[in-house]
Amino acid sequence: MSSRSGLFRISFIMMLVMILIACSPSAELRASQTASKQTEIAVSWTETPTITVTATATQTATITPPPLPRPEIVDPSWELLLFDTFDRSSKIFPEREVGGGTISLTNSKSVWKYLSNGNFSGLGLNASSVGDLSDFFMSVEGNQIVCPGNCSYGLKFRSGSEFGYFFSIFERKQTFNFQLIDFSGTGRYFNLETYASSINPDGPNVLAVLAEGSEISIYINDVLVTQVQDSTSLMGYVGIIITSSTGGSEAEFEFDNFQVYVE
């Protein structure tokens, strides 16, 4: 009995093994199924949803640049006393004939023309609506349009009955001149003329003066070119000057954005 039962168990076990083998997938099938699952996984990771972006129109604000001077030159607490763009008219330099020259308004510029008598001469006009000033910042944008010979343009300040300061540039030579003149006939107290790389020889150029007590700072296109300590004249008028040295030929200059700040 025991040997028959043993044989029966062995036969039964072998039958089960054969059934399991028959029912299990083949190696090739298992490999195929594994690859299929990997493909599904890969696809599920690489597929991304499509995002639709709707563009909206935005309005760009029109920015008007602030007038000169740059903030680093003038104390923010100083007040703007005068700003003339010469767009339609000018109260400080009205259109007229004066001293061998003419002043007119063209294309929002103050146009100055001057006919020299052959000597080095010119025009120097005070800003008519601005009185005596002590501490101030002033600037103007100038451009030499026609110059038959040796010409200059610039600023005058602290100008009175006895003394006056004059700062001007010679565009073509890229030099500037700064002087204190005694109107009584004694002549110049000092006269500085030197080269400045900040001068644009083809124009335009922004010229500026900062006067605080006895210290006078001169700027050309926002570059400090010289500083002078002088207290000869501490108050006076401000304005524009032009010069020419060629007789018989008219020189022409343009000015824009004349402004004055006071403490």
Buried (B, 14 or more C-beta within 10 A) or exposed (E): EEEEEEEEEEEEEEEEEEEEEEEEEEEEEEEEEEEEEEEEEEEEEEEEEEEEEEEEEEEEEEEEEEEBBEEEBBEEEBEBBBEBBBEEEBEBBEEEEEEBBBBEBEEEBBBBBBBBEEEBBBBBBBBEEBEEBBBBBBBBBBBBBEBBEBBBBBBBBBBEEEBBBBBBBBBBBBBBBBBBBBEEEEEEBEEBEEEBEBBBEEBBBBBBBBBEEEEBBBBBBBEEBBEBEBEBBBBBBBBBBBBBBBEEEBBBBBBBBBBBBBB
